[in-house]
Amino acid sequence: MTWLSLPWADLTVAVPLLGAAVVGRVRDIPTAGRWCLGFSLATLGCAVLAGLAFAAGATGPGLFRVDELSAPLLPLVALLHVLTVLATARTKMNRVSFTGHLAGEAVRLATFATIDPWPLIALLSAATVLPFIELVKRGKPTRVYVLHMALFVGLLTAGWAGVEAGAEWGAVALMAAILVRSGTVPVHLWVADLFEHGSFGTALLFVAPIAGVYAALRLVLPVAPDWVLTGIGAFSLVTAVYAAGMAVVQRDARRFFAYLFLSHASLVLVGLELHTVISLTGALCLWVSVVLSLGGLGLTLRAVEARYGRLSLAGHQGLYARSPALAVCFLLTGLGSVGFPGTLGFVAAELLMDGAVDANLFVGVVLVLAAAVNGIAVVRAYLLLFTGAKSASPVAVGITPKERFAVLVLAALLLGGGLVPQALVASRFHAAETLLRERNPR
């Protein structure tokens, strides 16, 4: 038995749970933040080792499992949690529940390390509770969020029960559940509502890993007939264009980010509908790209908000003169999300477009349109936030070293994945082959 044979996937879930118990007993907020960061870093180390153990074929026994699909997702989700807590401004620490952060991390990592249907459904359901608790503590409206998440949990549970019973309506219910969790039109309002009323960090961590896509790959793709996948693709295609258009006209930065995310998440789901190896490979690569790029963009917006409060897109703010580094980070991560050449998003979009055009020319054209409108939305938001009228105060408000490190790590992964994409593309190609090989419509 080697050190790689240890149950690293189980430890990836256990470490943040232990951290939540420890941090919950710490009363000093800065100290709690440091403990939280330490446990998150340890979790990231376990997640990386879990991926390495799978690659080496030395996966040990345990409750949770890593396979071709989840091997890179665990480190990705763990990294996002590390960078989120690292980039939390000291002035905002009193509003952050570090215990909730670690508990949420444990649930999300457990979700991505679970393959069996019923445990996965239980974890997907449990993950919806933490944002609700935060909304209640902040005294914010919860009706929109609760209605959508209750619908999601109900459809998901009933759908899989129907699939096990051999009923055709079970696949339809699963499709509806995935559409709700992914924020697809017309059940998309909860995403903008969560970003508007919840904390930026909690909302980002809840939506950025795109758990709806993981649920679709584990629960829907293996058993659903082709017409169900076509239905998911049709709704996702409409959402990709609609959300991109909505992102262009938003007057609030948080709502802009919410709709930009919805458009990108829908693009990933479109690759499922085509269910060809190339299109699914592109969708899986785009999934990684979206988590990195929109994770970085979200952290940048969060850092700008920590300095200037809620950001309006109703007019030019002229913040570049006071925060040039934040402006550069915004543009870098924003362009990376829309497939700027040299980034991972460009490689992923090229694969997805190629697979889409081969399968259906109309779908390929609509994907290009959605990507173009997303690019317009990002550039418009940058111009409104950082250019135009001069800021009223001449005092410079620069980026902190921790924030700079967090955003640049994600940007470096985006650029590295774009310049040297072979390893990731090969990994996602093998995952796509495995998923399609296991497909057995009922």
C-alpha positions in Angstrom: 0.0 0.0 0.0 1.4 3.4 -1.0 0.5 6.9 0.2 -1.6 7.3 -3.0 -3.7 4.4 -1.9 -5.1 6.4 1.0 -8.8 7.4 0.8 -8.0 10.9 -0.4 -11.5 11.5 -1.7 -12.9 10.8 1.7 -10.3 13.1 3.3 -11.3 15.8 0.8 -14.7 15.8 2.3 -13.7 15.2 5.9 -11.1 18.0 6.2 -13.6 20.9 5.6 -16.1 19.2 7.9 -13.5 19.1 10.7 -12.6 22.6 9.8 -16.2 23.8 10.2 -16.3 22.2 13.7 -13.1 23.9 14.7 -13.7 27.3 13.2 -17.2 27.4 14.8 -15.5 27.5 18.2 -13.2 30.4 17.3 -14.7 33.8 18.4 -12.0 36.1 17.0 -13.0 36.8 13.3 -9.5 37.3 11.8 -8.3 34.2 13.6 -11.3 32.3 12.3 -10.5 33.5 8.8 -6.9 32.2 9.0 -8.1 28.8 10.3 -10.6 28.7 7.5 -7.9 29.4 4.9 -5.7 26.7 6.4 -8.4 24.0 6.3 -9.3 25.1 2.7 -5.7 24.7 1.7 -5.5 21.3 3.3 -8.7 20.3 1.4 -7.2 21.5 -1.8 -4.1 19.3 -1.2 -6.3 16.3 -0.5 -8.3 17.0 -3.7 -5.2 17.2 -5.8 -3.9 13.9 -4.3 -7.3 12.3 -5.0 -6.9 13.2 -8.7 -3.3 12.0 -8.8 -4.3 8.7 -7.1 -6.9 8.2 -9.8 -4.5 9.0 -12.6 -2.0 6.5 -11.1 -4.6 3.8 -10.7 -4.0 3.7 -7.0 -7.4 4.8 -5.7 -8.1 3.3 -2.3 -11.4 2.2 -0.7 -13.8 4.8 0.7 -17.3 6.3 0.7 -16.5 8.7 -2.1 -15.1 7.9 -5.5 -13.2 9.8 -8.2 -13.5 8.8 -11.8 -12.5 10.2 -15.2 -15.2 13.0 -15.0 -14.6 14.2 -11.5 -10.8 13.9 -11.2 -10.1 17.5 -12.3 -13.4 18.9 -10.8 -12.5 18.2 -7.2 -9.3 20.3 -7.2 -11.1 23.0 -9.3 -14.0 23.4 -6.8 -11.5 23.3 -3.8 -9.3 25.9 -5.5 -12.3 28.2 -5.9 -13.1 28.0 -2.2 -9.5 28.7 -1.3 -9.3 31.8 -3.5 -12.7 33.0 -2.3 -11.7 33.0 1.4 -8.2 34.3 0.5 -9.6 37.3 -1.4 -12.1 38.2 1.4 -11.5 41.8 2.4 -10.8 42.4 6.1 -13.6 45.0 6.2 -16.1 42.3 5.1 -14.9 39.4 7.3 -17.6 40.2 10.0 -20.3 39.4 7.4 -18.8 36.1 6.3 -19.6 32.8 8.0 -16.4 30.9 7.8 -18.1 27.9 9.4 -20.7 28.0 6.7 -18.0 28.4 4.0 -16.3 25.1 5.1 -19.6 23.3 5.5 -20.7 24.3 2.1 -17.3 23.3 0.7 -17.7 19.8 2.2 -21.1 19.3 0.7 -20.1 20.5 -2.8 -17.0 18.4 -2.8 -19.0 15.4 -1.6 -21.4 16.0 -4.5 -18.6 15.9 -7.1 -17.2 12.8 -5.5 -20.4 10.9 -5.6 -21.6 8.7 -8.4 -24.5 6.6 -7.0 -27.9 8.3 -7.8 -29.6 8.5 -4.4 -26.6 9.8 -2.4 -26.0 12.3 -5.2 -29.6 13.5 -5.0 -29.4 13.9 -1.2 -26.2 16.0 -1.5 -27.6 18.1 -4.3 -30.6 18.8 -2.1 -28.5 19.5 1.0 -26.4 22.0 -0.9 -29.5 24.2 -1.4 -29.9 24.8 2.4 -26.8 26.9 3.1 -27.7 29.9 0.8 -31.2 29.8 2.3 -29.8 30.1 5.8 -27.7 33.0 4.8 -30.6 34.8 3.2 -32.6 34.3 6.4 -29.8 35.6 8.6 -29.4 38.7 6.4 -33.1 39.4 6.6 -33.5 39.2 2.8 -36.5 37.8 0.8 -36.3 34.0 0.3 -39.6 33.3 -1.6 -38.1 33.1 -5.1 -35.1 31.0 -4.0 -37.2 28.6 -1.9 -39.9 28.1 -4.6 -37.3 27.2 -7.2 -35.1 25.0 -5.0 -38.2 23.2 -3.6 -39.3 22.5 -7.2 -35.8 21.3 -8.1 -35.6 18.9 -5.1 -39.1 17.6 -5.7 -38.6 17.0 -9.4 -35.2 15.4 -8.9 -36.5 13.0 -6.3 -39.6 12.1 -8.1 -37.8 11.8 -11.4 -35.2 9.3 -10.3 -38.0 7.3 -8.5 -39.8 7.2 -11.8 -36.7 6.1 -13.7 -36.2 3.2 -11.3 -39.8 2.3 -11.8 -39.4 2.3 -15.6 -41.8 5.2 -16.1 -41.1 7.5 -19.1 -42.2 10.6 -17.1 -39.2 10.0 -14.8 -36.8 11.2 -17.5 -39.0 14.3 -18.1 -39.0 15.1 -14.4 -35.2 14.8 -14.3 -34.9 17.1 -17.3 -37.1 19.7 -15.6 -35.0 19.4 -12.4 -31.8 20.0 -14.3 -33.3 23.0 -16.1 -34.3 24.5 -12.7 -30.9 24.0 -11.1 -29.1 25.3 -14.1 -31.2 28.5 -14.2 -32.6 27.8 -17.7 -35.4 30.0 -19.0 -38.2 30.2 -17.8 -37.0 29.0 -14.4 -34.0 31.3 -14.2 -35.1 34.1 -11.8 -33.6 32.6 -8.7 -30.0 33.1 -9.9 -30.3 36.9 -10.3 -32.3 37.0 -7.1 -29.6 35.1 -5.1 -26.9 37.4 -6.4 -29.0 40.5 -5.6 -30.0 39.5 -2.0 -27.2 37.1 -0.9 -23.5 37.8 -0.3 -21.5 37.7 -3.5 -19.1 35.0 -2.2 -21.9 32.6 -1.2 -23.8 33.1 -4.5 -20.6 32.6 -6.5 -19.6 29.4 -4.7 -23.2 28.0 -5.1 -23.5 28.6 -8.8 -20.0 28.7 -10.2 -19.2 24.9 -10.0 -22.4 24.4 -12.2 -23.6 21.4 -10.2 -26.6 21.1 -12.6 -24.3 19.9 -15.3 -22.8 17.3 -13.0 -26.3 16.1 -12.1 -27.2 15.9 -15.8 -24.2 13.8 -16.6 -24.7 11.4 -13.7 -28.5 11.1 -13.7 -29.9 12.2 -17.1 -27.4 11.3 -19.8 -27.0 7.6 -18.9 -30.7 6.9 -19.0 -32.6 9.6 -20.9 -33.9 9.0 -24.4 -32.7 11.3 -27.2 -35.8 13.5 -27.2 -35.2 14.4 -23.5 -31.6 15.5 -24.3 -33.0 17.5 -27.3 -35.4 19.2 -24.9 -32.5 20.2 -22.6 -30.6 21.5 -25.6 -33.5 23.5 -26.9 -34.1 25.2 -23.6 -30.4 25.8 -23.1 -29.9 27.3 -26.5 -32.7 29.8 -25.9 -31.3 30.6 -22.5 -27.8 31.1 -23.9 -29.0 33.8 -26.3 -31.6 35.3 -23.9 -29.2 35.6 -21.0 -26.5 37.1 -23.1 -28.9 39.7 -24.3 -30.0 40.4 -20.8 -26.4 40.8 -19.6 -25.9 43.5 -22.2 -28.7 45.7 -20.8 -28.3 45.2 -17.1 -27.9 48.4 -14.9 -26.5 46.5 -11.9 -23.1 44.7 -11.9 -24.4 41.7 -9.9 -27.3 41.1 -12.2 -24.9 41.5 -15.2 -22.7 38.7 -13.7 -25.7 36.5 -13.0 -26.9 36.6 -16.6 -23.4 36.2 -18.0 -23.1 33.1 -15.9 -26.5 31.8 -17.0 -25.5 32.1 -20.7 -22.2 30.3 -20.2 -23.8 27.5 -18.1 -26.4 27.0 -20.9 -23.7 26.7 -23.5 -22.2 23.8 -21.5 -25.6 22.1 -21.4 -26.0 22.4 -25.2 -23.0 20.1 -25.6 -25.1 17.4 -23.8 -27.9 17.6 -26.3 -25.6 16.9 -29.2 -24.2 13.9 -27.3 -21.3 13.4 -29.8 -17.7 12.8 -28.5 -16.4 16.1 -29.9 -19.3 18.3 -28.7 -19.3 16.7 -25.2 -15.5 17.1 -25.0 -15.9 20.8 -25.8 -18.7 21.1 -23.3 -16.5 19.5 -20.5 -13.6 21.8 -21.4 -15.9 24.8 -21.4 -17.2 23.8 -18.0 -13.6 24.0 -16.6 -13.1 27.3 -18.4 -16.3 28.8 -17.1 -15.4 27.9 -13.5 -12.0 29.5 -13.8 -12.9 32.6 -15.8 -16.2 33.5 -14.2 -14.8 32.6 -10.8 -12.0 35.1 -11.4 -14.4 37.7 -12.8 -16.7 37.2 -9.8 -13.8 37.6 -7.3 -12.8 40.8 -9.2 -16.3 42.3 -9.0 -16.4 41.3 -5.3 -13.1 43.1 -4.7 -14.4 46.2 -6.5 -17.6 46.1 -4.4 -15.6 45.9 -1.2 -14.1 49.3 -2.1 -17.0 51.2 -3.7 -20.2 49.4 -2.6 -22.8 48.0 -5.0 -21.8 48.8 -8.6 -24.1 50.5 -11.0 -23.9 50.1 -14.8 -26.3 53.0 -15.4 -23.4 55.4 -16.2 -19.6 55.6 -16.5 -17.9 55.2 -13.1 -14.3 55.9 -14.2 -12.7 53.6 -11.6 -9.6 52.8 -13.7 -7.7 55.8 -12.3 -8.2 54.6 -8.7 -8.0 50.8 -9.3 -6.0 50.0 -12.4 -5.0 46.5 -11.3 -8.6 45.6 -10.7 -9.5 46.9 -14.1 -6.9 44.7 -15.7 -8.1 41.6 -13.8 -11.7 42.3 -14.8 -10.8 42.6 -18.5 -8.5 39.5 -18.4 -11.0 37.2 -16.7 -13.9 38.6 -18.6 -12.4 38.1 -22.0 -11.2 34.7 -21.0 -14.8 33.7 -20.3 -15.9 34.6 -23.8 -13.2 32.6 -25.6 -10.5 35.2 -26.3 -7.6 33.7 -28.3 -4.9 32.3 -26.1 -7.2 31.3 -23.3 -8.7 27.9 -22.4 -12.1 29.3 -23.3 -11.0 29.7 -26.9 -10.0 26.0 -27.1 -13.2 24.9 -25.4 -15.4 27.1 -27.6 -13.7 25.9 -30.8 -14.3 22.2 -29.8 -17.9 22.9 -28.9 -18.6 24.9 -32.1 -16.9 22.2 -34.3 -19.0 19.5 -32.7 -22.2 21.6 -33.0 -21.7 22.5 -36.6 -21.1 18.9 -37.6 -24.3 17.8 -35.7 -26.6 20.7 -36.5 -25.6 23.9 -38.4 -28.4 26.0 -36.8 -27.2 25.1 -33.3 -23.6 26.1 -34.3 -24.8 29.5 -35.6 -26.8 30.2 -32.4 -23.8 29.3 -30.3 -21.6 31.8 -32.2 -24.3 34.5 -31.7 -24.5 33.9 -28.0 -20.7 34.0 -27.6 -20.5 37.3 -29.6 -23.2 38.9 -27.4 -21.5 37.8 -24.3 -18.3 39.4 -25.5 -20.2 42.7 -26.1 -21.7 42.4 -22.5 -18.2 42.0 -21.0 -16.7 44.9 -22.9 -19.7 47.2 -22.1 -19.4 46.4 -18.4 -15.7 47.1 -18.4 -16.2 50.5 -20.2 -19.0 51.5 -17.8 -17.1 50.6 -14.6 -13.6 51.7 -15.4 -13.6 54.3 -18.1 -15.5 57.5 -18.9 -16.1 60.1 -16.2 -13.3 60.6 -13.7 -13.9 59.2 -10.2 -15.0 61.8 -7.7 -12.1 61.0 -5.3 -8.5 61.1 -6.3 -7.5 58.6 -3.7 -6.1 55.4 -5.2 -7.7 52.1 -4.0 -5.4 49.4 -5.2 -5.8 45.6 -5.2 -4.3 43.8 -2.2 -1.6 41.2 -2.6 -4.1 38.4 -1.6 -6.7 39.6 -4.1 -4.1 39.9 -6.8 -2.8 36.4 -6.1 -6.3 34.9 -6.2 -7.3 36.5 -9.5 -3.9 35.9 -11.2 -3.9 32.2 -10.2 -7.2 31.7 -12.1 -6.0 33.9 -15.0 -2.7 31.9 -15.2 -4.7 28.6 -15.3 -6.9 30.1 -18.1 -3.9 31.2 -20.1 -1.9 28.0 -19.4 -4.9 25.9 -20.5 -5.2 27.9 -23.7 -1.5 27.7 -24.6 -0.9 24.1 -23.5 -4.4 22.5 -23.6 -3.4 19.0 -24.6 -3.6 17.3 -21.1 -7.0 18.8 -20.3 -8.5 18.1 -23.7 -7.2 14.5 -23.6 -8.7 14.0 -20.1 -12.1 15.5 -21.1 -12.1 13.4 -24.3 -11.6 10.2 -22.4 -14.4 11.3 -19.9 -16.7 12.0 -22.9 -16.0 8.6 -24.4 -16.7 6.9 -21.1 -20.0 8.8 -20.5 -21.3 8.0 -24.0 -20.2 4.4 -23.7 -22.2 4.0 -20.5 -25.3 5.6 -22.0 -28.2 3.2 -22.0 -31.6 5.0 -22.7 -34.5 3.4 -20.9 
